[in-house]
Amino acid sequence: MLKILRWLALPIVALGALPVPAQVKKPKVVATFLPMYLFTRGVVGKEGQLEVLVPPGSSAHEYQATPANAQSVAKADVVVMNGLDFEEFMEGLIKNAGNKKAKLVDASKGIKPLGDKKAEKHSHSGGNPHVWLDPVLAMQQVTNIRDGLVSADPTNAQAYKTNAASFIKQLQQLDGEFKTRLAPVKGCKFIAFHDAFPYLAKRYGLQQEAVVELPEDALTPKDIQRVKTAAQKFKVKGMLSEPGVDDKRLQQIAQELKLPVKTLDPLESGKLEPDYYFQVMRQNLATLESVCK
């Protein structure tokens, strides 16, 4: 009986002696604002800890970095930026964080920027930065993010490559939808109130003819006349506003010109949901279709 008990105990002792696998450290990744977060999320998958610096409901244009942002960057292994001088707050933030070991990823590396528009209130010396609104250029940004993560964390290189390939496939499908559905309205002209869409317009044969600034308070007769002049000059089919703008300021002009006012989302703020980029871009596609038909 004693021999039987000793024999039964052997496997238990052996199992207890097995080595415990070491925990693989997940890199800490920080993305600057919504599109960079969404693209990076698509590449990182479950392999990293990801944070966003600019809160989802805030605009990155005039964002002021916080002490919490500095702490995040100080602990980061990878920092992902759009580049093209969009994140003006980052230069001082990186300096204050003092993290020289972090891998800085410029998602717009290799992308030739379109020039600034003089009408743009928030001009950027690096050229127009809104490249994420062109699905083809978004593929390049995802590729740059993938390469940055592979360089910083080669242990998980294959996962990053696989995730990026899946995300790029979705962007290719989105690009195909834009091409197919906007082909019948090629050459369509529109006026925007935010200089965010020149890349999108150029990619699919549309024309963003003018960027008209409006005051944040009440419209003046001069403001109304500027919009009317631009609309008549370019014979546009619609005026494109953006989320958060009080469209009542535009209704007076729209009624006089008999033009629709629709919303195009520049995706500078919004939800941190995995499919949010694709949801909003398909809404933008439907908007362009309705304005240009």
C-alpha positions in Angstrom: 0.0 0.0 0.0 2.8 2.4 0.9 4.5 1.7 -2.5 1.3 2.6 -4.3 0.9 5.9 -2.5 4.6 6.8 -3.3 3.9 6.0 -7.0 0.8 8.2 -7.1 2.7 11.1 -5.5 5.4 11.1 -8.2 3.5 13.0 -10.9 2.5 15.7 -8.4 6.1 16.3 -7.5 7.1 16.4 -11.1 4.4 18.9 -12.1 5.3 21.1 -9.2 8.9 21.3 -10.5 7.9 22.6 -14.0 9.2 26.1 -14.7 6.7 29.0 -14.8 6.8 30.8 -18.1 8.1 34.4 -17.8 5.6 37.2 -18.3 6.3 39.0 -21.6 6.4 42.7 -21.0 3.8 44.5 -23.2 5.2 47.8 -24.5 3.6 51.0 -23.4 2.4 52.9 -26.5 1.1 56.5 -26.5 -0.8 57.9 -29.5 -1.4 61.7 -29.8 -5.0 62.0 -30.9 -8.0 60.0 -32.2 -6.9 58.8 -35.7 -3.4 57.9 -34.5 -5.0 56.0 -31.6 -7.4 54.1 -34.0 -4.6 53.2 -36.4 -2.2 52.2 -33.7 -4.9 50.1 -32.0 -5.4 48.2 -35.2 -1.7 47.4 -35.3 -1.0 46.8 -31.6 -3.9 44.5 -31.1 -3.4 42.7 -27.7 0.4 43.1 -27.7 0.7 46.5 -26.1 -0.8 49.0 -23.6 -2.2 51.9 -25.5 -3.1 55.4 -24.4 -4.3 58.5 -26.2 -3.1 62.0 -25.1 -5.8 64.2 -26.5 -9.2 63.2 -24.8 -11.7 61.9 -27.4 -14.0 65.0 -27.1 -11.2 67.5 -27.5 -9.7 69.1 -30.6 -6.0 68.5 -31.2 -5.7 71.8 -33.0 -5.5 73.9 -29.8 -4.8 71.3 -27.2 -2.7 72.2 -24.2 -0.7 69.3 -22.8 -1.3 68.3 -19.1 1.1 67.0 -16.4 -0.7 63.6 -16.9 0.3 63.7 -20.5 3.9 64.3 -19.6 3.9 61.3 -17.2 2.4 59.1 -20.0 5.2 60.1 -22.4 7.8 59.7 -19.8 6.9 56.1 -19.3 6.2 55.3 -23.0 8.2 52.8 -25.1 6.6 54.1 -28.3 5.0 57.5 -29.1 2.9 57.7 -32.3 2.3 61.1 -33.9 0.6 62.2 -37.1 3.5 64.6 -37.9 3.4 67.4 -40.5 3.4 69.8 -37.5 -0.2 68.9 -36.6 0.5 68.2 -32.9 2.0 71.5 -32.0 1.8 70.7 -28.3 4.2 67.7 -28.7 7.6 69.4 -29.0 7.4 70.9 -25.5 5.7 67.8 -24.1 8.5 65.5 -25.3 11.1 67.9 -23.9 9.4 68.1 -20.5 8.9 64.3 -20.3 12.7 63.7 -20.7 12.2 60.2 -22.2 15.1 59.7 -24.6 14.5 56.0 -24.9 11.0 56.2 -26.4 10.6 55.3 -30.1 9.0 58.3 -31.8 6.9 57.3 -34.8 6.1 59.9 -37.5 3.0 58.3 -39.1 3.3 60.7 -42.1 6.9 59.8 -43.0 7.3 59.5 -46.8 4.0 61.3 -47.5 4.3 64.4 -49.7 2.1 67.0 -48.1 -0.2 69.4 -50.0 0.5 73.0 -49.4 -1.3 75.1 -46.8 -4.4 77.1 -47.7 -4.2 80.8 -46.8 -7.8 80.6 -45.6 -6.9 78.0 -43.0 -7.0 79.4 -39.6 -4.7 76.8 -38.2 -1.8 76.8 -40.7 1.0 74.3 -40.5 4.5 74.9 -41.8 4.8 71.2 -42.7 1.9 71.4 -45.1 -1.7 70.3 -44.7 -1.7 67.6 -42.1 -5.1 65.9 -42.6 -3.7 62.9 -44.5 -5.6 60.4 -42.4 -8.8 61.3 -44.3 -7.4 59.7 -47.5 -7.8 55.9 -47.1 -4.7 55.3 -49.3 -2.5 57.7 -47.3 -4.0 56.1 -44.2 -2.5 52.8 -45.4 0.9 54.5 -45.5 0.4 55.8 -41.9 -0.5 52.3 -40.7 2.6 50.9 -42.4 4.8 53.5 -40.7 3.2 52.7 -37.3 3.7 49.0 -37.9 7.4 49.5 -38.8 7.9 51.7 -35.7 6.4 49.1 -33.4 8.4 46.2 -35.0 11.6 48.3 -34.5 10.8 49.0 -30.9 9.4 45.6 -30.0 10.8 42.9 -32.3 9.5 40.1 -30.0 6.0 40.8 -31.2 6.9 41.7 -34.8 4.8 39.0 -36.4 1.7 40.0 -34.5 2.1 43.6 -35.6 2.6 42.6 -39.2 -0.4 40.4 -39.2 -2.6 43.0 -37.5 -1.4 45.8 -39.9 -2.1 43.6 -42.9 -5.7 43.0 -41.7 -6.2 46.8 -41.0 -4.8 47.7 -44.4 -7.2 45.2 -46.1 -10.1 47.1 -44.5 -8.7 50.4 -45.8 -8.3 48.9 -49.3 -12.0 47.9 -49.2 -12.9 51.4 -48.0 -10.9 53.0 -50.8 -12.7 50.7 -53.3 -16.1 51.9 -52.0 -15.1 55.6 -52.3 -13.8 55.0 -55.9 -16.9 53.2 -57.0 -19.5 55.4 -55.5 -17.9 58.8 -56.2 -16.9 57.9 -59.8 -20.3 59.1 -61.2 -19.9 62.6 -59.5 -16.2 63.2 -60.4 -15.4 66.9 -60.6 -18.0 67.8 -57.9 -17.2 71.1 -56.3 -17.9 72.0 -52.7 -17.0 74.7 -50.1 -15.7 73.6 -46.7 -15.4 75.5 -43.5 -12.4 73.6 -42.3 -9.4 72.9 -44.5 -9.4 69.2 -43.7 -10.4 67.5 -47.0 -7.9 68.4 -49.8 -6.4 64.9 -49.7 -9.8 63.2 -49.8 -11.0 65.4 -52.6 -7.8 65.0 -54.7 -7.9 61.2 -54.3 -11.4 60.8 -55.6 -11.6 63.5 -58.2 -13.6 66.1 -56.2 -12.8 69.8 -55.8 -12.6 71.5 -52.5 -12.9 75.0 -54.0 -12.7 77.2 -51.0 -12.2 77.2 -47.3 -14.3 79.9 -45.7 -13.7 80.9 -42.1 -16.7 81.9 -40.1 -16.6 83.7 -36.7 -17.4 81.7 -33.6 -20.2 84.1 -32.6 -22.8 85.7 -34.9 -22.5 86.0 -38.6 -22.2 89.4 -40.1 -23.5 90.6 -43.5 -19.8 90.6 -44.7 -19.5 86.9 -43.7 -22.6 86.0 -45.6 -21.4 87.8 -48.7 -18.0 86.0 -48.6 -19.7 82.6 -48.7 -22.2 83.7 -51.3 -19.5 85.0 -53.5 -17.4 81.8 -53.3 -20.5 79.6 -53.9 -21.5 81.6 -57.0 -18.0 81.8 -58.3 -17.3 78.1 -58.2 -20.9 77.0 -58.9 -20.7 74.6 -56.0 -23.3 71.9 -55.2 -23.1 72.1 -51.5 -21.5 73.5 -48.3 -19.8 71.2 -46.0 -19.7 71.9 -42.3 -18.4 69.7 -39.5 -19.7 68.2 -36.2 -20.1 70.6 -33.4 -20.7 73.6 -35.6 -24.0 75.4 -35.1 -25.6 74.9 -38.6 -28.1 77.7 -37.9 -25.4 80.1 -38.7 -25.3 78.6 -42.2 -29.0 78.1 -42.9 -29.6 81.7 -43.8 -26.9 81.5 -46.5 -28.1 78.0 -47.6 -31.6 79.2 -48.1 -30.6 82.2 -50.1 -28.3 80.1 -52.4 -30.6 77.1 -52.4 -27.7 74.9 -51.4 -27.6 72.0 -48.9 -25.5 72.2 -45.8 -24.1 68.8 -44.9 -21.7 67.5 -42.3 -18.2 66.1 -43.0 -16.3 64.7 -40.0 -12.6 65.4 -40.0 -12.2 62.7 -37.4 -10.1 64.8 -35.0 -12.3 63.8 -32.1 -14.8 61.1 -31.4 -15.0 57.6 -30.0 -12.2 55.2 -29.2 -14.1 52.2 -30.7 -12.1 49.9 -33.0 -14.3 50.5 -36.0 -15.0 54.2 -35.5 -12.7 55.3 -38.3 -14.5 53.1 -40.8 -18.0 54.1 -39.5 -17.3 57.8 -39.8 -15.5 57.6 -43.2 -18.6 55.7 -44.6 -20.8 58.4 -43.3 -18.6 61.0 -45.0 -18.9 59.0 -48.2 -22.7 59.0 -48.0 -22.6 62.8 -47.4 -20.4 63.5 -50.4 -22.7 61.3 -52.6 -25.8 63.2 -51.4 -24.2 66.6 -52.0 -22.7 65.8 -55.4 -25.5 63.8 -57.0 
